[in-house]
């Protein structure tokens, strides 16, 4: 499936045709830096303090410790390996779907995993390690009540905020450290113009444990990646995201008017459910209109439902009226 999508994508690019990101993942990282800042070992010494300063500002956590790893998934595995828990609790937003990394990490250390939606979770203090997903794969957002309850529970807590750090802000929520989480992890390429790297911020001792595991496993990053993380933090534009977010309800309403389908408005866009083949529709949208979706381009194991992130600059550039028109034309069954 993904190979077919990549072939279509290559064909459009080679033909000079535009492509548009509706995934929220196709960032434009800027790895520019001074030559010495890109060298092994020197990069961490020179860029590390600046990344820590920018991350503390971004997360409003002036005393927190910061570390950059190869992926957010690496940070999930690292914190699980570091603490070697026997029992792990994972709390999801209502209707949320889990990322497989937490289950896989628990399997690796032989931990019992209890995975529940918010409102159904047992006492966090009965667990050695507690994860909360801030925003799931379809951009369903966890409630602030859950964040406050678990972050302040006294358990060892991790907020998996891969894209949630950006999406939750649009719902009036604060950065993860404000709720008392020991560790908040986020992906620098999701709704940010950063690289495919994970950033961890939180309690100094917890971050130190995570850093130790990542360094021993080789889950560290090079100079250009660190430079791109720094530039992404500096260039993050929350107001632009907020402007696009305000268009989502109108787009969802317009789709409901023209499609004989279920249109779910999520924290960052829309999910469509109908009688069509999601994968074939996604491939056609990519081939004919250059619309990149997780449905077509996601890795193996990803949920293939037809979903569109409308918070990207490309979605805005494509045009929301055009977006509705294209989907109306391609999906048919117009009312």
Secondary structure, 3 states (H helix, E strand, C coil): CHHHHHHHHHHHHHCCCCCEECCCCCCCCCCCCCHHHHCCCHHHHHHHHHHHHHHHHHHCCCCCEEEEECCHHHHHHHHHHHHCCCEEEEEECCCCCCCHHHHHHHHHHCCEEEEEECCCCCCHHHCCEEEEECECCCCCECCHHHHHHHHCCCCCEEEECCCHHHHHHCCCCCCHHHHCCCEEEEECCCCCCCCCCEEEEECHHHHHHHHHHHHHHCCCCCHHHHHHHHHHHHHCCHHHHHHHHHHHHHHHHHHHHHCCCEEEECCCEEEEECCCCHHHHHHHHHHHHCEECHHHHCCCCCCCCEEEECCCHHHHHHCHHHHHHHHHHHHCCCC
